[in-house]
Amino acid sequence: MTPEQARLGALTRFATAITVLNVLGHLVLGFEVSVLQTVVCAVTAYIVEITLEIVGAWSENRQPSFLGGRRIINVKFLLP
């Protein structure tokens, strides 16, 4: 297993665990944060991350790292 595969596997497990814990928190544990607030926070974080990557890639004259592969935005880029 390469270090990149190990890193991707760890990020995938972490993202899955956070998602499951968040859903359980809202459904069972009674988190007081609204679901809409959680979604808005996640979408805002993704937009900021993509925007900063575009600005960084533009300033360094390179292609943004989320472009590539078969999808428009690479899921591996958004996992961290």
N, C-alpha and C positions, 0 to 999 in steps of 0.2 A: 504494500500500500504506500502510495506516495504521500508526502506531507500535504500536498494540495487536497488529495482525497480525504485524508484524515481531518483536515481543517473543515472541509465542506460537510463531512459527516457530523462533526461536532456542532457546527453552526445549525445544521438541520435539526439535530436532536434538541438543541437549546431553543430554537424557534418553536418547535412542536411543544416542548414542555411549557414554555411561556404562554402559548396559545391555550393549551389545555387548562393551565392554572387560572388564566384570566376568565375563561368560560365558566369553570367551576366556581370561581369567586363571585361572578355575577349571578349564577343560578343557585348555588348552594350556600355559599359563605356570606352572602349579603353585602358585597362591596357597595359602597354608597356613591360611587362614581357612575354616572349614567353611561349607557352603552354608546350613545352618540358622542359623548366627550372622549371616550376611548378611541373610537373610530376617527374622530377629527384629529386627535393627537398623532395617531399612526400615519394618517394621510399627510399631515403637515410635515412629519419627520421624513417621509419618503420624498416629498416635493423638495424640501430643503437639501436632502442628500443628493438628489439628481441635479438640482440647480448648481450646487457647489462643485460637483464633478464636471459639469459642462463648463463652468467658469475656469476650473483648474486645467481641464484639457485644452481649452482655448488658449490660456496663457502659456501653456507648454507646447503648443502646436502638435497635439497628438489627438488620437481618437478617444472619446470617452470610454471608460472601461466597461460600462454597462452595455455598450453596443457590441454586437458580435453574437455569433451563434444563430439559431433559427428564430429566436424571439426578438421582439423590438427592444425590450428591456430584460436583461439577463437576471434571472431570479437569484443567482449566486451573488450578484452585486448587492442586492437588497437584503440578504440574510443578516449581515452584521448590524 
